[in-house]
């Protein structure tokens, strides 16, 4: 069983008798020789049931019972009072909120039956209390998740919808979250518009510079040639190796070899990135060295300046773009897929 019973009696012989009677049935027995000692034991570690003598010097069994009931921690602790004068103690025991009253000398089997009944009720009560606490915790967690989801929905509602980022001659018309403004033309606005038009796609800084109209709005901008990053032979070797890797991937999948497939996929990604670095729009060679670095610096600076101008009119749009635009050698607009804006460009 393992339930713990506290026996309270001022007569040591009664404590020994009850200990010997109950311990063989698997109960953990603790004894106290006075009401005051019993309260100290209960405060230190509440038992599962108290078997309490009515008449004791100092603090009586009734006083102990009332003290136990007054505490929130032990209010529902089962208490069985024992007495040799049932007629006069029965009513007082009920008034003190005892759960049961046994008469001395008592029958062993009857006492055991009464204790088992109360301990079973205590077990049910403990189960209900535990489940109630678990349910309350689950409810708290559910409320927190619901509140978090509501806040996320509200946040996403602010991000979703349609926005405008459109050039009209030398003026850009920009609208976001129901308010609009206009800005004079600038390189950074061209770069931002190019990225907004292809969300999720990486654009090399050199591509952005090359696609920028010249000062008169005519042909695209052309920068000086520092030579290709990869010559024709190197590019041919890269492409041949990519073809071999594709064949390896197919064979690895047929033979269900995940390790080989992973290695081949990693090499393919590296080679593809090298080719993307070397080859621009339409298969044109990218220029090496200083031109690529100059393009990276200029594009990053131009976008930063454009965001500062946008922030003067729409801090919300500036914040959105700052969080979703990535600049560097490769630039990208990567919005939240759950609430991506639809841009009118």
BALOBA-1460 file (C-alpha; in Angstrom, 3 decimals):
// residues 345
<rec num="1" residu="x" x="0.000" y="0.000" z="0.000"/>
<rec num="2" residu="x" x="2.580" y="2.540" z="1.181"/>
<rec num="3" residu="x" x="0.129" y="5.061" z="2.683"/>
<rec num="4" residu="x" x="1.456" y="6.921" z="5.720"/>
<rec num="5" residu="x" x="-0.581" y="6.975" z="8.928"/>
<rec num="6" residu="x" x="0.131" y="9.271" z="11.879"/>
<rec num="7" residu="x" x="-0.961" y="7.797" z="15.233"/>
<rec num="8" residu="x" x="-1.406" y="10.384" z="18.010"/>
<rec num="9" residu="x" x="-1.778" y="9.173" z="21.625"/>
<rec num="10" residu="x" x="-0.247" y="10.234" z="24.916"/>
<rec num="11" residu="x" x="0.054" y="6.600" z="26.081"/>
<rec num="12" residu="x" x="3.143" y="4.820" z="24.674"/>
<rec num="13" residu="x" x="1.578" y="1.379" z="25.053"/>
<rec num="14" residu="x" x="-1.287" y="2.400" z="22.753"/>
<rec num="15" residu="x" x="1.185" y="3.697" z="20.169"/>
<rec num="16" residu="x" x="3.074" y="0.380" z="20.235"/>
<rec num="17" residu="x" x="-0.159" y="-1.630" z="19.985"/>
<rec num="18" residu="x" x="-1.480" y="0.276" z="16.980"/>
<rec num="19" residu="x" x="1.912" y="0.260" z="15.272"/>
<rec num="20" residu="x" x="2.093" y="-3.523" z="15.622"/>
<rec num="21" residu="x" x="-1.484" y="-3.860" z="14.366"/>
<rec num="22" residu="x" x="-1.160" y="-1.685" z="11.233"/>
<rec num="23" residu="x" x="2.466" y="-1.973" z="10.095"/>
<rec num="24" residu="x" x="2.099" y="-5.578" z="8.789"/>
<rec num="25" residu="x" x="-0.444" y="-4.309" z="6.249"/>
<rec num="26" residu="x" x="2.118" y="-2.124" z="4.503"/>
<rec num="27" residu="x" x="1.282" y="1.196" z="6.122"/>
<rec num="28" residu="x" x="4.088" y="3.588" z="6.981"/>
<rec num="29" residu="x" x="3.548" y="4.401" z="10.665"/>
<rec num="30" residu="x" x="4.597" y="7.636" z="12.380"/>
<rec num="31" residu="x" x="3.752" y="8.320" z="16.032"/>
<rec num="32" residu="x" x="3.313" y="11.435" z="18.163"/>
<rec num="33" residu="x" x="2.870" y="11.524" z="21.953"/>
<rec num="34" residu="x" x="1.012" y="14.857" z="22.123"/>
<rec num="35" residu="x" x="-1.110" y="17.218" z="20.083"/>
<rec num="36" residu="x" x="1.706" y="19.727" z="19.807"/>
<rec num="37" residu="x" x="4.120" y="17.073" z="18.507"/>
<rec num="38" residu="x" x="1.480" y="15.877" z="16.045"/>
<rec num="39" residu="x" x="1.136" y="19.369" z="14.521"/>
<rec num="40" residu="x" x="4.912" y="19.616" z="14.108"/>
<rec num="41" residu="x" x="5.000" y="16.242" z="12.336"/>
<rec num="42" residu="x" x="2.090" y="17.242" z="10.085"/>
<rec num="43" residu="x" x="3.706" y="20.577" z="9.184"/>
<rec num="44" residu="x" x="6.968" y="18.834" z="8.293"/>
<rec num="45" residu="x" x="5.392" y="16.094" z="6.174"/>
<rec num="46" residu="x" x="1.616" y="15.610" z="6.078"/>
<rec num="47" residu="x" x="0.560" y="11.950" z="6.386"/>
<rec num="48" residu="x" x="-2.202" y="10.320" z="4.362"/>
<rec num="49" residu="x" x="-4.384" y="9.763" z="7.459"/>
<rec num="50" residu="x" x="-4.397" y="10.667" z="11.157"/>
<rec num="51" residu="x" x="-5.546" y="8.240" z="13.867"/>
<rec num="52" residu="x" x="-6.113" y="10.604" z="16.787"/>
<rec num="53" residu="x" x="-6.901" y="10.005" z="20.458"/>
<rec num="54" residu="x" x="-9.589" y="12.333" z="21.828"/>
<rec num="55" residu="x" x="-8.384" y="12.751" z="25.407"/>
<rec num="56" residu="x" x="-4.793" y="13.948" z="25.829"/>
<rec num="57" residu="x" x="-3.144" y="16.333" z="28.276"/>
<rec num="58" residu="x" x="-2.517" y="19.822" z="26.958"/>
<rec num="59" residu="x" x="-3.843" y="19.966" z="23.433"/>
<rec num="60" residu="x" x="-6.840" y="17.658" z="23.016"/>
<rec num="61" residu="x" x="-7.690" y="15.620" z="19.949"/>
<rec num="62" residu="x" x="-10.455" y="18.090" z="19.115"/>
<rec num="63" residu="x" x="-7.964" y="20.972" z="19.150"/>
<rec num="64" residu="x" x="-5.614" y="19.054" z="16.853"/>
<rec num="65" residu="x" x="-8.489" y="18.267" z="14.506"/>
<rec num="66" residu="x" x="-9.570" y="21.912" z="14.297"/>
<rec num="67" residu="x" x="-5.980" y="23.074" z="13.661"/>
<rec num="68" residu="x" x="-5.575" y="20.563" z="10.841"/>
<rec num="69" residu="x" x="-8.841" y="21.684" z="9.245"/>
<rec num="70" residu="x" x="-7.831" y="25.355" z="9.512"/>
<rec num="71" residu="x" x="-4.788" y="24.839" z="7.266"/>
<rec num="72" residu="x" x="-5.261" y="24.988" z="3.489"/>
<rec num="73" residu="x" x="-2.570" y="22.340" z="3.015"/>
<rec num="74" residu="x" x="-4.230" y="19.756" z="5.295"/>
<rec num="75" residu="x" x="-7.897" y="20.752" z="5.145"/>
<rec num="76" residu="x" x="-8.957" y="17.505" z="3.462"/>
<rec num="77" residu="x" x="-6.654" y="15.158" z="5.395"/>
<rec num="78" residu="x" x="-8.672" y="12.148" z="6.714"/>
<rec num="79" residu="x" x="-8.933" y="12.112" z="10.529"/>
<rec num="80" residu="x" x="-10.181" y="9.157" z="12.578"/>
<rec num="81" residu="x" x="-10.709" y="9.895" z="16.274"/>
<rec num="82" residu="x" x="-10.688" y="7.101" z="18.860"/>
<rec num="83" residu="x" x="-12.487" y="7.252" z="22.183"/>
<rec num="84" residu="x" x="-13.657" y="5.086" z="25.056"/>
<rec num="85" residu="x" x="-16.746" y="7.275" z="25.642"/>
<rec num="86" residu="x" x="-18.565" y="7.426" z="22.308"/>
<rec num="87" residu="x" x="-21.800" y="8.951" z="23.533"/>
<rec num="88" residu="x" x="-20.250" y="12.198" z="24.727"/>
<rec num="89" residu="x" x="-17.502" y="12.372" z="22.092"/>
<rec num="90" residu="x" x="-19.487" y="11.582" z="18.947"/>
<rec num="91" residu="x" x="-21.115" y="15.016" z="18.589"/>
<rec num="92" residu="x" x="-17.929" y="16.853" z="19.574"/>
<rec num="93" residu="x" x="-15.997" y="14.863" z="16.977"/>
<rec num="94" residu="x" x="-18.441" y="15.847" z="14.253"/>
<rec num="95" residu="x" x="-18.257" y="19.491" z="15.332"/>
<rec num="96" residu="x" x="-14.450" y="19.337" z="15.149"/>
<rec num="97" residu="x" x="-14.806" y="17.984" z="11.558"/>
<rec num="98" residu="x" x="-13.437" y="14.498" z="12.171"/>
<rec num="99" residu="x" x="-14.175" y="12.008" z="9.376"/>
<rec num="100" residu="x" x="-14.850" y="8.997" z="11.607"/>
<rec num="101" residu="x" x="-14.958" y="7.868" z="15.232"/>
<rec num="102" residu="x" x="-13.870" y="4.428" z="16.490"/>
<rec num="103" residu="x" x="-14.623" y="3.095" z="19.954"/>
<rec num="104" residu="x" x="-12.023" y="1.461" z="22.202"/>
<rec num="105" residu="x" x="-11.562" y="-1.402" z="22.542"/>
<rec num="106" residu="x" x="-12.033" y="-1.686" z="18.797"/>
<rec num="107" residu="x" x="-12.183" y="-4.629" z="16.447"/>
<rec num="108" residu="x" x="-9.050" y="-4.906" z="14.331"/>
<rec num="109" residu="x" x="-10.868" y="-5.780" z="11.087"/>
<rec num="110" residu="x" x="-13.386" y="-3.002" z="11.572"/>
<rec num="111" residu="x" x="-10.592" y="-0.482" z="12.150"/>
<rec num="112" residu="x" x="-8.741" y="-1.664" z="9.032"/>
<rec num="113" residu="x" x="-11.925" y="-1.420" z="6.962"/>
<rec num="114" residu="x" x="-12.571" y="2.142" z="8.118"/>
<rec num="115" residu="x" x="-8.987" y="3.186" z="7.419"/>
<rec num="116" residu="x" x="-9.017" y="1.610" z="3.949"/>
<rec num="117" residu="x" x="-12.263" y="3.377" z="3.094"/>
<rec num="118" residu="x" x="-10.947" y="6.792" z="4.091"/>
<rec num="119" residu="x" x="-7.595" y="6.229" z="2.387"/>
<rec num="120" residu="x" x="-9.409" y="5.242" z="-0.805"/>
<rec num="121" residu="x" x="-11.433" y="8.468" z="-0.659"/>
<rec num="122" residu="x" x="-8.195" y="10.394" z="-0.024"/>
<rec num="123" residu="x" x="-6.644" y="8.757" z="-3.097"/>
<rec num="124" residu="x" x="-9.626" y="9.810" z="-5.232"/>
<rec num="125" residu="x" x="-9.367" y="13.345" z="-3.872"/>
<rec num="126" residu="x" x="-5.625" y="13.514" z="-4.590"/>
<rec num="127" residu="x" x="-6.201" y="12.270" z="-8.142"/>
<rec num="128" residu="x" x="-8.859" y="14.904" z="-8.743"/>
<rec num="129" residu="x" x="-6.610" y="17.628" z="-7.310"/>
<rec num="130" residu="x" x="-3.683" y="16.531" z="-9.469"/>
<rec num="131" residu="x" x="-5.784" y="16.320" z="-12.614"/>
<rec num="132" residu="x" x="-7.340" y="19.684" z="-11.829"/>
<rec num="133" residu="x" x="-3.873" y="21.234" z="-11.485"/>
<rec num="134" residu="x" x="-2.744" y="19.612" z="-14.744"/>
<rec num="135" residu="x" x="-5.879" y="20.851" z="-16.499"/>
<rec num="136" residu="x" x="-5.316" y="24.360" z="-15.152"/>
<rec num="137" residu="x" x="-1.741" y="24.265" z="-16.441"/>
<rec num="138" residu="x" x="-2.916" y="23.025" z="-19.837"/>
<rec num="139" residu="x" x="-5.498" y="25.802" z="-19.934"/>
<rec num="140" residu="x" x="-2.836" y="28.382" z="-19.097"/>
<rec num="141" residu="x" x="-0.631" y="27.042" z="-21.871"/>
<rec num="142" residu="x" x="-3.570" y="27.020" z="-24.284"/>
<rec num="143" residu="x" x="-4.451" y="30.615" z="-23.413"/>
<rec num="144" residu="x" x="-0.855" y="31.684" z="-23.962"/>
<rec num="145" residu="x" x="-0.725" y="29.913" z="-27.333"/>
<rec num="146" residu="x" x="-4.042" y="31.403" z="-28.408"/>
<rec num="147" residu="x" x="-2.924" y="34.883" z="-27.363"/>
<rec num="148" residu="x" x="0.354" y="34.387" z="-29.220"/>
<rec num="149" residu="x" x="-1.467" y="33.209" z="-32.342"/>
<rec num="150" residu="x" x="-3.885" y="36.129" z="-32.165"/>
<rec num="151" residu="x" x="-0.967" y="38.546" z="-31.922"/>
<rec num="152" residu="x" x="0.714" y="36.810" z="-34.853"/>
<rec num="153" residu="x" x="-2.477" y="37.034" z="-36.916"/>
<rec num="154" residu="x" x="-2.768" y="40.720" z="-36.105"/>
<rec num="155" residu="x" x="0.873" y="41.219" z="-37.043"/>
<rec num="156" residu="x" x="0.456" y="39.334" z="-40.294"/>
<rec num="157" residu="x" x="-2.676" y="41.269" z="-41.146"/>
<rec num="158" residu="x" x="-0.530" y="44.378" z="-40.981"/>
<rec num="159" residu="x" x="1.977" y="42.824" z="-43.406"/>
<rec num="160" residu="x" x="-0.370" y="41.294" z="-45.957"/>
<rec num="161" residu="x" x="-2.279" y="42.980" z="-48.768"/>
<rec num="162" residu="x" x="-1.255" y="45.106" z="-51.730"/>
<rec num="163" residu="x" x="1.448" y="47.760" z="-51.857"/>
<rec num="164" residu="x" x="2.741" y="50.047" z="-54.604"/>
<rec num="165" residu="x" x="6.347" y="50.681" z="-55.637"/>
<rec num="166" residu="x" x="6.054" y="52.141" z="-59.130"/>
<rec num="167" residu="x" x="8.206" y="54.510" z="-61.175"/>
<rec num="168" residu="x" x="6.513" y="57.226" z="-63.219"/>
<rec num="169" residu="x" x="9.201" y="59.166" z="-65.066"/>
<rec num="170" residu="x" x="11.531" y="60.678" z="-62.483"/>
<rec num="171" residu="x" x="9.082" y="60.109" z="-59.636"/>
<rec num="172" residu="x" x="8.362" y="56.947" z="-57.659"/>
<rec num="173" residu="x" x="4.863" y="56.407" z="-56.273"/>
<rec num="174" residu="x" x="4.962" y="54.296" z="-53.112"/>
<rec num="175" residu="x" x="1.986" y="53.132" z="-51.034"/>
<rec num="176" residu="x" x="1.872" y="50.889" z="-47.961"/>
<rec num="177" residu="x" x="-0.814" y="50.127" z="-45.357"/>
<rec num="178" residu="x" x="-3.272" y="52.631" z="-46.767"/>
<rec num="179" residu="x" x="-0.953" y="55.642" z="-47.026"/>
<rec num="180" residu="x" x="1.140" y="56.792" z="-49.975"/>
<rec num="181" residu="x" x="3.946" y="59.183" z="-50.825"/>
<rec num="182" residu="x" x="6.238" y="60.089" z="-53.734"/>
<rec num="183" residu="x" x="10.024" y="60.163" z="-54.015"/>
<rec num="184" residu="x" x="12.415" y="61.542" z="-56.618"/>
<rec num="185" residu="x" x="14.259" y="58.938" z="-58.653"/>
<rec num="186" residu="x" x="17.370" y="57.305" z="-57.152"/>
<rec num="187" residu="x" x="19.470" y="54.220" z="-57.886"/>
<rec num="188" residu="x" x="18.518" y="52.514" z="-54.647"/>
<rec num="189" residu="x" x="14.833" y="52.664" z="-55.564"/>
<rec num="190" residu="x" x="15.585" y="50.853" z="-58.850"/>
<rec num="191" residu="x" x="17.449" y="48.113" z="-56.991"/>
<rec num="192" residu="x" x="14.644" y="47.698" z="-54.459"/>
<rec num="193" residu="x" x="12.010" y="47.516" z="-57.204"/>
<rec num="194" residu="x" x="14.012" y="44.847" z="-59.052"/>
<rec num="195" residu="x" x="14.178" y="42.718" z="-55.895"/>
<rec num="196" residu="x" x="10.507" y="43.264" z="-55.024"/>
<rec num="197" residu="x" x="9.562" y="41.990" z="-58.473"/>
<rec num="198" residu="x" x="11.202" y="38.602" z="-57.842"/>
<rec num="199" residu="x" x="10.706" y="37.675" z="-54.171"/>
<rec num="200" residu="x" x="12.842" y="34.762" z="-53.049"/>
<rec num="201" residu="x" x="15.277" y="35.035" z="-55.980"/>
<rec num="202" residu="x" x="18.921" y="35.967" z="-55.434"/>
<rec num="203" residu="x" x="20.247" y="38.732" z="-57.685"/>
<rec num="204" residu="x" x="23.964" y="39.382" z="-58.026"/>
<rec num="205" residu="x" x="24.911" y="42.981" z="-57.312"/>
<rec num="206" residu="x" x="26.478" y="43.190" z="-60.789"/>
<rec num="207" residu="x" x="23.132" y="42.192" z="-62.345"/>
<rec num="208" residu="x" x="21.357" y="44.957" z="-60.460"/>
<rec num="209" residu="x" x="23.907" y="47.526" z="-61.609"/>
<rec num="210" residu="x" x="23.795" y="46.252" z="-65.208"/>
<rec num="211" residu="x" x="19.990" y="46.437" z="-65.322"/>
<rec num="212" residu="x" x="19.881" y="50.008" z="-64.009"/>
<rec num="213" residu="x" x="18.877" y="52.593" z="-66.677"/>
<rec num="214" residu="x" x="21.448" y="55.295" z="-67.415"/>
<rec num="215" residu="x" x="20.965" y="58.896" z="-66.365"/>
<rec num="216" residu="x" x="18.815" y="59.632" z="-69.420"/>
<rec num="217" residu="x" x="16.563" y="56.636" z="-68.773"/>
<rec num="218" residu="x" x="17.855" y="54.823" z="-71.866"/>
<rec num="219" residu="x" x="20.086" y="51.784" z="-72.220"/>
<rec num="220" residu="x" x="21.189" y="49.822" z="-69.193"/>
<rec num="221" residu="x" x="24.265" y="50.900" z="-67.299"/>
<rec num="222" residu="x" x="27.558" y="49.272" z="-68.398"/>
<rec num="223" residu="x" x="30.648" y="49.159" z="-66.240"/>
<rec num="224" residu="x" x="34.249" y="48.596" z="-67.205"/>
<rec num="225" residu="x" x="35.552" y="45.095" z="-67.889"/>
<rec num="226" residu="x" x="38.000" y="43.547" z="-65.465"/>
<rec num="227" residu="x" x="37.848" y="40.196" z="-67.243"/>
<rec num="228" residu="x" x="35.565" y="37.207" z="-66.691"/>
<rec num="229" residu="x" x="35.604" y="35.354" z="-63.396"/>
<rec num="230" residu="x" x="35.748" y="32.006" z="-65.241"/>
<rec num="231" residu="x" x="37.062" y="31.496" z="-68.771"/>
<rec num="232" residu="x" x="35.181" y="29.400" z="-71.333"/>
<rec num="233" residu="x" x="37.175" y="26.231" z="-70.606"/>
<rec num="234" residu="x" x="36.589" y="26.490" z="-66.851"/>
<rec num="235" residu="x" x="32.872" y="27.033" z="-67.371"/>
<rec num="236" residu="x" x="32.714" y="24.003" z="-69.662"/>
<rec num="237" residu="x" x="34.439" y="21.886" z="-67.005"/>
<rec num="238" residu="x" x="32.018" y="23.123" z="-64.346"/>
<rec num="239" residu="x" x="29.028" y="22.253" z="-66.517"/>
<rec num="240" residu="x" x="30.435" y="18.823" z="-67.374"/>
<rec num="241" residu="x" x="30.960" y="18.072" z="-63.700"/>
<rec num="242" residu="x" x="27.419" y="19.236" z="-62.930"/>
<rec num="243" residu="x" x="26.127" y="16.762" z="-65.513"/>
<rec num="244" residu="x" x="28.153" y="13.967" z="-63.878"/>
<rec num="245" residu="x" x="26.764" y="14.910" z="-60.470"/>
<rec num="246" residu="x" x="23.208" y="14.764" z="-61.810"/>
<rec num="247" residu="x" x="23.900" y="11.217" z="-63.010"/>
<rec num="248" residu="x" x="25.386" y="10.305" z="-59.610"/>
<rec num="249" residu="x" x="22.303" y="11.670" z="-57.865"/>
<rec num="250" residu="x" x="20.036" y="9.580" z="-60.053"/>
<rec num="251" residu="x" x="22.078" y="6.456" z="-59.384"/>
<rec num="252" residu="x" x="22.190" y="7.142" z="-55.633"/>
<rec num="253" residu="x" x="18.419" y="7.499" z="-55.550"/>
<rec num="254" residu="x" x="17.945" y="4.277" z="-57.490"/>
<rec num="255" residu="x" x="20.197" y="2.411" z="-55.043"/>
<rec num="256" residu="x" x="18.672" y="4.196" z="-52.046"/>
<rec num="257" residu="x" x="22.055" y="5.556" z="-50.905"/>
<rec num="258" residu="x" x="21.267" y="8.706" z="-48.858"/>
<rec num="259" residu="x" x="24.896" y="9.443" z="-47.892"/>
<rec num="260" residu="x" x="26.090" y="9.408" z="-51.496"/>
<rec num="261" residu="x" x="23.074" y="11.439" z="-52.531"/>
<rec num="262" residu="x" x="23.784" y="14.053" z="-49.836"/>
<rec num="263" residu="x" x="27.448" y="14.388" z="-50.875"/>
<rec num="264" residu="x" x="26.511" y="14.782" z="-54.521"/>
<rec num="265" residu="x" x="23.804" y="17.321" z="-53.726"/>
<rec num="266" residu="x" x="26.239" y="19.382" z="-51.649"/>
<rec num="267" residu="x" x="28.830" y="19.411" z="-54.446"/>
<rec num="268" residu="x" x="26.134" y="20.338" z="-56.979"/>
<rec num="269" residu="x" x="25.070" y="23.282" z="-54.837"/>
<rec num="270" residu="x" x="28.653" y="24.540" z="-54.528"/>
<rec num="271" residu="x" x="29.304" y="24.276" z="-58.264"/>
<rec num="272" residu="x" x="25.996" y="25.901" z="-59.134"/>
<rec num="273" residu="x" x="26.808" y="28.793" z="-56.806"/>
<rec num="274" residu="x" x="30.231" y="29.229" z="-58.427"/>
<rec num="275" residu="x" x="28.626" y="29.337" z="-61.865"/>
<rec num="276" residu="x" x="26.000" y="31.794" z="-60.641"/>
<rec num="277" residu="x" x="28.805" y="34.000" z="-59.371"/>
<rec num="278" residu="x" x="30.610" y="33.810" z="-62.723"/>
<rec num="279" residu="x" x="27.640" y="34.011" z="-65.115"/>
<rec num="280" residu="x" x="25.024" y="36.771" z="-65.101"/>
<rec num="281" residu="x" x="21.738" y="37.393" z="-66.887"/>
<rec num="282" residu="x" x="21.412" y="35.725" z="-70.277"/>
<rec num="283" residu="x" x="24.593" y="33.716" z="-69.707"/>
<rec num="284" residu="x" x="26.850" y="36.795" z="-69.851"/>
<rec num="285" residu="x" x="30.165" y="36.566" z="-68.016"/>
<rec num="286" residu="x" x="30.423" y="38.500" z="-64.798"/>
<rec num="287" residu="x" x="33.458" y="40.716" z="-64.352"/>
<rec num="288" residu="x" x="35.967" y="39.769" z="-61.676"/>
<rec num="289" residu="x" x="37.712" y="41.435" z="-58.810"/>
<rec num="290" residu="x" x="37.232" y="45.124" z="-58.220"/>
<rec num="291" residu="x" x="34.076" y="45.524" z="-60.337"/>
<rec num="292" residu="x" x="32.137" y="42.885" z="-58.388"/>
<rec num="293" residu="x" x="33.254" y="44.371" z="-55.083"/>
<rec num="294" residu="x" x="32.467" y="47.894" z="-56.263"/>
<rec num="295" residu="x" x="28.985" y="46.760" z="-57.317"/>
<rec num="296" residu="x" x="28.393" y="45.141" z="-53.919"/>
<rec num="297" residu="x" x="29.384" y="48.284" z="-52.030"/>
<rec num="298" residu="x" x="27.448" y="50.654" z="-54.288"/>
<rec num="299" residu="x" x="24.246" y="48.585" z="-54.328"/>
<rec num="300" residu="x" x="24.301" y="48.140" z="-50.555"/>
<rec num="301" residu="x" x="24.900" y="51.851" z="-49.983"/>
<rec num="302" residu="x" x="22.218" y="52.889" z="-52.492"/>
<rec num="303" residu="x" x="19.583" y="50.603" z="-50.934"/>
<rec num="304" residu="x" x="20.461" y="51.841" z="-47.447"/>
<rec num="305" residu="x" x="20.080" y="55.464" z="-48.568"/>
<rec num="306" residu="x" x="16.743" y="54.675" z="-50.224"/>
<rec num="307" residu="x" x="15.468" y="53.024" z="-47.031"/>
<rec num="308" residu="x" x="16.411" y="56.124" z="-45.039"/>
<rec num="309" residu="x" x="14.361" y="58.266" z="-47.442"/>
<rec num="310" residu="x" x="11.422" y="55.835" z="-47.242"/>
<rec num="311" residu="x" x="11.550" y="55.885" z="-43.437"/>
<rec num="312" residu="x" x="10.909" y="59.641" z="-43.443"/>
<rec num="313" residu="x" x="7.479" y="58.977" z="-44.988"/>
<rec num="314" residu="x" x="6.622" y="55.423" z="-43.832"/>
<rec num="315" residu="x" x="8.533" y="53.935" z="-40.885"/>
<rec num="316" residu="x" x="6.438" y="50.762" z="-41.189"/>
<rec num="317" residu="x" x="7.465" y="50.140" z="-44.803"/>
<rec num="318" residu="x" x="11.089" y="50.955" z="-44.023"/>
<rec num="319" residu="x" x="11.005" y="48.432" z="-41.178"/>
<rec num="320" residu="x" x="9.405" y="45.779" z="-43.405"/>
<rec num="321" residu="x" x="12.008" y="46.261" z="-46.131"/>
<rec num="322" residu="x" x="14.894" y="46.318" z="-43.658"/>
<rec num="323" residu="x" x="13.705" y="42.968" z="-42.282"/>
<rec num="324" residu="x" x="13.129" y="41.310" z="-45.660"/>
<rec num="325" residu="x" x="15.840" y="42.723" z="-47.957"/>
<rec num="326" residu="x" x="19.266" y="41.070" z="-47.939"/>
<rec num="327" residu="x" x="22.143" y="42.976" z="-49.507"/>
<rec num="328" residu="x" x="25.707" y="42.017" z="-50.328"/>
<rec num="329" residu="x" x="27.286" y="40.259" z="-53.283"/>
<rec num="330" residu="x" x="23.932" y="38.529" z="-53.712"/>
<rec num="331" residu="x" x="20.787" y="40.500" z="-52.914"/>
<rec num="332" residu="x" x="17.308" y="39.147" z="-52.237"/>
<rec num="333" residu="x" x="13.832" y="40.123" z="-51.095"/>
<rec num="334" residu="x" x="12.496" y="37.359" z="-48.825"/>
<rec num="335" residu="x" x="9.144" y="38.278" z="-47.223"/>
<rec num="336" residu="x" x="7.131" y="36.174" z="-44.788"/>
<rec num="337" residu="x" x="5.510" y="33.590" z="-47.068"/>
<rec num="338" residu="x" x="2.400" y="33.498" z="-44.871"/>
<rec num="339" residu="x" x="1.624" y="37.162" z="-45.482"/>
<rec num="340" residu="x" x="3.655" y="38.319" z="-48.443"/>
<rec num="341" residu="x" x="2.714" y="41.666" z="-49.940"/>
<rec num="342" residu="x" x="1.516" y="41.818" z="-53.530"/>
<rec num="343" residu="x" x="3.535" y="44.614" z="-55.104"/>
<rec num="344" residu="x" x="2.257" y="46.788" z="-57.914"/>
<rec num="345" residu="x" x="5.446" y="47.725" z="-59.747"/>
